Amino acid sequence: METRSATESGLIARILEGKKELFHELIRPYERMVYLTVFSIVKNETEAEDGAQETVINAYRHLASFRGDAKFSTWLTTIAINEGRKRLRKTKGAGEQSIEEQVEGHEGDYTPAPLTDWREIPLEALERKELRETLRVAVAELPDIYRQVFTLRDLEELNIEETAEALGITTGAVKVRLHRARMMLQKRLVSFLKTTAPTRKGFFGRAL
Amino acid sequence: MKLDCKHVWEHISEYIDNSVDAKLREDIERHLEHCEICSAILDSTRNILVLTADDRTFELPVGYSKRLHERLKEEIEKSKQEPPVGGPK
């Protein structure tokens, strides 16, 4: 990680000195992250791709304003989030509750699905295409505030602090939302696996 | 302290992230040793995270990278006619 950030600051310095083409190299490790971040907000492939391009162009144009005290990845993620939110406002129009205003309530059931069959699910099950598809759909269907935290944390592997900083929320909120997101996904995927895994009775002799 | 299942579920996410304190970690592990249900929940949640991090799960549109760099190339060419990147306006 240290090596990457050292290489990165070197690259950034050279770009700012005029070696502009090096920006291609700087951005390459983050292309995927940028796309997925925008996608987690706009939930539409075309919009996400346009937004990702816009994010990268914006980052290029404003590179001089990047301060070395933040990580480049966090800075870039913030630009991607803003771009995604801007697009969402445009497509949804005024009157929609903005993402920033959504807060997690105390209602709702965020307990996992108890199931004993899991241990019998072979590792190969994770290789199944349908399972990946189901996970994609389940993530897309998470409420916005949960999906965004989940995407930054578990998909892009930002840490708790970076996720909080990028989304402009507290680390406490990150933890709560992440926990709920994971539990909601667990619940969704357990039922999927249960119907496709070899039939075996659960602990309680019936579907749980 | 002896934990009940519900208590373990509340901390499962932090447990996975290794952000529970040593005492709680120990209590959770002791509980997991004899509780199949919680062990299964832990395994399943971990599996979901493994699956999430798998690049094949969340794929990018075909040609995304190529189009991105083409657009960037145009922008870089354009900016060469201008003062240094992000320089004074």
Interface residues (C-beta under 8 A of the other chain):
Chain A: I15 L16 E17 G18 K20 E21 F23 H24 I27 E31 R32 Y35 L36 E45 E49 A52 Q53 V56 I57 Y60 R61 H62 L63 A64 S65 T111 P112 A113 P114 L115 T116 D117 W118 R119 L126 L131 R132 L135 R136 V139 F150 D154 L155 E157 I160 K175 L178 H179 R182 M183 L185 Q186 L189 V190 L193 F203
Chain B: C5 K6 W9 E10 I12 S13 E14 I16 D17 S19 E36 I37 S39 A40 I41 D43 S44 T45 N47 I48 L49 V50 L51 T52 A53 D54 D55 R56 T57 F58 L60 P61 Y64 S65 R67 L68 H69 R71 L72 K73 E75 I76 S79 K80 P84 V85 G86 G87
